[in-house]
Amino acid sequence: MKMDNSKIDKDGKLKQGVYQEHFKNGSLSCEGSFKDGERTGEWKYYLANGQLKAIGDYINGKMTGEWKWYRENGKLMQTGSLDNDTKTEFGQDTERTGN
């Protein structure tokens, strides 16, 4: 699925407020909020099967703070910290470590 990275809504205005995208089958692919065209606050991304894929925060459109990524079976795959879209600390991939 291609994500909509545009800051502008269909009316030509900066995106504001609660936002959702859906897969072609209608299931939710992501949800979060925009402020002045930038992602802000907590965002959740989903797999086509409806399971949570990733969750984390944005500040001024940049991934910031702790993020978590999940497998299709719902188990935690990896955690990481980001600052302004830059990786600052990442845990081990649980598949690679056998956990």
Rosetta silent file (secondary structure, phi, psi, omega in degrees, C-alpha in Angstrom):
SEQUENCE: MKMDNSKIDKDGKLKQGVYQEHFKNGSLSCEGSFKDGERTGEWKYYLANGQLKAIGDYINGKMTGEWKWYRENGKLMQTGSLDNDTKTEFGQDTERTGN
SCORE:     score description
SCORE:     0.000 S_00000001
   1 L     0.000  136.662  177.326    0.000    0.000    0.000 S_00000001
   2 L   -90.771  127.109 -179.993    1.243    3.458   -0.851 S_00000001
   3 L   -81.274  145.150  175.213    0.972    5.924    2.019 S_00000001
   4 L   -83.569  105.839 -179.356   -0.409    9.404    1.434 S_00000001
   5 L   -97.111    8.520 -179.637    2.487   11.661    2.439 S_00000001
   6 L   -70.353  142.863  175.428    0.794   14.832    1.263 S_00000001
   7 L   -88.772   -8.682 -174.033    0.349   17.667    3.752 S_00000001
   8 E  -105.966  137.519  177.077   -2.604   18.967    1.730 S_00000001
   9 L   -84.016 -178.750 -176.374   -6.141   17.588    1.866 S_00000001
  10 L   -65.064  -17.479  178.954   -8.469   17.091   -1.115 S_00000001
  11 L   -95.126    5.592  178.318   -9.690   20.694   -0.757 S_00000001
  12 L    82.850   12.515  179.495   -6.170   22.120   -1.057 S_00000001
  13 L  -106.038  157.391  175.155   -5.870   22.976    2.639 S_00000001
  14 E   -61.247  135.732  179.724   -3.304   21.783    5.179 S_00000001
  15 L   -62.278  138.761  179.960   -4.499   18.579    6.817 S_00000001
  16 L  -139.316  144.199  170.850   -5.948   19.107   10.291 S_00000001
  17 E    80.811 -164.091 -176.285   -7.401   16.819   12.942 S_00000001
  18 E   -63.069  138.728 -175.945   -8.130   13.103   13.025 S_00000001
  19 E  -138.931  142.527  175.107   -6.991   11.192    9.951 S_00000001
  20 E  -140.286  147.216  170.323   -7.396    7.647    8.670 S_00000001
  21 E  -123.487  153.670 -178.706   -6.270    5.730    5.595 S_00000001
  22 E  -129.807  150.917  172.394   -7.681    2.423    4.403 S_00000001
  23 L   -71.831  167.483  179.450   -6.472   -0.495    2.331 S_00000001
  24 L   -57.846  -30.052 -179.828   -8.258   -1.274   -0.930 S_00000001
  25 L   -79.344   -0.811  177.277  -10.292   -3.918    0.928 S_00000001
  26 L    96.372  -12.833 -179.869  -11.602   -1.203    3.271 S_00000001
  27 L   -73.728  152.749 -176.480   -9.673   -2.216    6.381 S_00000001
  28 E   -67.742  131.128  177.785   -7.873    0.490    8.332 S_00000001
  29 E  -105.238  -31.690  175.390   -4.209    0.979    7.365 S_00000001
  30 E  -161.080  158.436  177.027   -3.321    3.908    9.657 S_00000001
  31 E  -152.560  144.576  179.931   -4.815    6.443   12.014 S_00000001
  32 E   178.389 -157.243 -178.774   -3.578    9.529   13.786 S_00000001
  33 E  -132.771  153.263  174.456   -3.851   13.309   13.747 S_00000001
  34 E  -116.752  146.254  170.220   -2.546   16.205   11.706 S_00000001
  35 E  -135.744  119.998 -179.674   -1.781   19.741   12.824 S_00000001
  36 L    53.153   39.817  176.225   -0.952   22.316   10.159 S_00000001
  37 L    82.620    2.302 -178.885   -0.237   19.548    7.642 S_00000001
  38 E  -115.107  140.986  173.733    2.170   17.617    9.895 S_00000001
  39 E   -61.911  141.308  179.750    1.593   14.298   11.646 S_00000001
  40 E  -147.562  149.595  178.571    1.314   14.852   15.389 S_00000001
  41 E    72.447 -161.745 -176.598    0.720   12.744   18.466 S_00000001
  42 E   -74.620  134.085  174.577    0.203    9.002   18.492 S_00000001
  43 E  -124.078  144.030  176.410   -0.108    7.181   15.181 S_00000001
  44 E  -123.456  136.682  176.852   -1.015    3.548   14.616 S_00000001
  45 E  -118.968  139.718 -174.597   -0.249    1.551   11.473 S_00000001
  46 E  -121.362  155.606  171.635   -1.984   -1.714   10.656 S_00000001
  47 L   -84.332  164.348 -179.423   -1.400   -4.760    8.489 S_00000001
  48 L   -60.699  -24.694  179.338   -4.016   -5.749    5.905 S_00000001
  49 L   -81.682    1.461  177.567   -5.194   -8.486    8.298 S_00000001
  50 L    93.826  -10.310  179.320   -6.147   -5.811   10.862 S_00000001
  51 L   -73.755  147.998  176.527   -3.295   -6.510   13.276 S_00000001
  52 E   -64.508  130.872  178.735   -1.295   -3.596   14.657 S_00000001
  53 E  -100.278  -43.652 -178.199    1.946   -3.138   12.693 S_00000001
  54 E  -156.467  152.330  176.817    3.519   -0.125   14.442 S_00000001
  55 E  -146.690  137.253  178.832    2.702    2.516   17.021 S_00000001
  56 E  -179.193 -179.789 -174.926    4.527    5.669   18.005 S_00000001
  57 E  -108.219  150.573  171.785    4.469    9.435   18.244 S_00000001
  58 E  -118.411  142.619  169.828    5.132   12.261   15.837 S_00000001
  59 E  -129.694  123.211 -177.727    6.129   15.794   16.742 S_00000001
  60 L    51.892   39.843  176.232    6.049   18.344   13.907 S_00000001
  61 L    79.806    5.029 -178.438    5.794   15.523   11.365 S_00000001
  62 E  -114.219  137.842  175.874    8.868   13.655   12.657 S_00000001
  63 E   -64.455  126.255 -174.967    8.947   10.234   14.334 S_00000001
  64 E  -143.190  143.891  177.166    9.934   10.902   17.937 S_00000001
  65 E    83.729 -161.175 -176.971   10.152    8.887   21.141 S_00000001
  66 E   -78.512  133.444  173.977    9.517    5.178   21.584 S_00000001
  67 E  -122.089  149.509  177.200    8.116    3.219   18.659 S_00000001
  68 E  -128.919  139.136  176.899    7.014   -0.418   18.609 S_00000001
  69 E  -120.170  141.293 -174.883    6.712   -2.749   15.616 S_00000001
  70 E  -123.000  156.488  176.509    4.678   -5.959   15.623 S_00000001
  71 L   -85.477  169.631  178.753    4.528   -9.193   13.639 S_00000001
  72 L   -60.883  -26.229  179.557    1.466  -10.489   11.780 S_00000001
  73 L   -83.932    1.407  177.735    0.739  -12.771   14.739 S_00000001
  74 L    90.955   -6.531 -179.775    0.533   -9.717   17.045 S_00000001
  75 L   -79.501  146.002  178.773    3.772  -10.402   18.915 S_00000001
  76 E   -61.593  128.933  179.003    6.217   -7.576   19.506 S_00000001
  77 E   -98.017  -46.774 -174.071    8.980   -7.626   16.883 S_00000001
  78 E  -160.056  151.080  172.093   11.117   -4.602   17.800 S_00000001
  79 E  -124.182  156.823  178.966   11.189   -1.400   19.810 S_00000001
  80 E  -163.137  158.637  176.165   13.169    1.708   19.148 S_00000001
  81 E  -113.169  138.652  178.923   13.642    5.327   20.063 S_00000001
  82 E  -129.680  151.758  175.078   13.746    8.088   17.512 S_00000001
  83 E  -135.184  111.497  178.249   14.485   11.777   17.671 S_00000001
  84 L    58.619   45.552 -179.567   13.372   13.920   14.750 S_00000001
  85 L    72.132    6.142 -178.550   13.140   10.855   12.429 S_00000001
  86 E  -108.412  129.621  177.858   16.643    9.701   13.460 S_00000001
  87 E   -63.383  129.157  176.751   17.204    6.355   15.202 S_00000001
  88 E  -113.472  -28.723 -179.907   18.740    6.923   18.621 S_00000001
  89 E  -162.035  130.667  178.465   18.302    3.487   20.179 S_00000001
  90 E  -132.457  136.222  174.601   16.856    0.226   18.902 S_00000001
  91 L   -76.606  169.329  179.547   16.203   -3.057   20.668 S_00000001
  92 L   -73.358  148.921  173.673   17.067   -6.353   19.060 S_00000001
  93 L   -68.290  120.408 -175.440   14.715   -7.937   16.585 S_00000001
  94 H   -63.997  -25.642  177.310   13.018  -10.674   18.633 S_00000001
  95 H   -68.222  -40.186 -179.139   12.952  -13.017   15.611 S_00000001
  96 H   -73.049  -28.853 -178.363   16.714  -12.827   15.264 S_00000001
  97 H   -93.169  -10.435  179.331   17.331  -13.290   18.973 S_00000001
  98 L    83.754    8.147  179.017   14.787  -16.091   19.376 S_00000001
  99 L   -86.329    0.000    0.000   12.703  -14.271   22.006 S_00000001
